Amino acid sequence: MRNDETRKFFTQRELADHWRISIRTLEGWRYRGIGPTFTKIGNRVLYSRDAVLRFEEKGLMNMGPHHG
C-alpha cells in the first residue's frame, strides 16, 4: 500500500503534481538552493516525505494567490 501517509520519498513528478507546480520550477529551486532537501540516486531526484513536510510546515512555499 503506497499512499501519502506511508511513502518515504516523492519523485519530482509526484511532488510537482502534489504542489501543482512544474518540474521546471523544482529544477530551478534546486539550482538556486531553495526548496526542500533532495537526494539524487543516479539520474533520479527524490524528495523525502519528511523534508517535504518540514518545508511545508515552515511556510516557505509560495504557491500564489490561487492555491490554498
N, C-alpha and C positions, 0 to 999 in steps of 0.2 A: 504494500500500500504506500504510494507516494503522493503526498499532498503537501500543502504549505506548512502543516504542523510537523511533519516528520522528515522532510527533506533536509539535508545538510548543506547543499550547495544549489545555487541558481546558475544556469548558463547565462551568457549575455542575452540571448533571445528571451529566455524566461524572465529575466529581470527587466529588460526593456518592455516586455508585454505587461508585467506586473505594475510598472510605474507609468505605462502608456507614454513612453519616450522612444526615441530611435536608438538603434545600436550605435549609430554615429555619435550621438550625444554621450553615451557611455565611453566610447573610444576617446572622445575629446576630453572628458573628465579624467580618464586615466592618464592621458598625455600631459594634462595640466596638474596632475597630482591631487585632484579633488575627487569626491565621491567615496563610496565605501572601499575598504581594502579588498584586494583580489588576489587570487592565486593563478599562476599560469602553469599548466601541465601540457607540455608540447606546445601545440598551437591553440589549445583551448584555454579560455579565460573563464574562471569560476569565481563566484562571489559566495562566501559562506553566509548562511542564513543569519548567524549571529552578527556578522559585520553589517549586513543589510538592516537588521533590526536596530542596531546601535545607531547607524546613520539616520534612520527614520526617527528614532527617539530624540536625537539631538536637534531635530527640526531643521536639518541642513538642506533638505530638498526644497527647491523652488519649482513647483510643478505648474506655476502660472495661475491665473485667476479662474480658470475653468475646471480645476482639479481640486477635489475635496479638501 
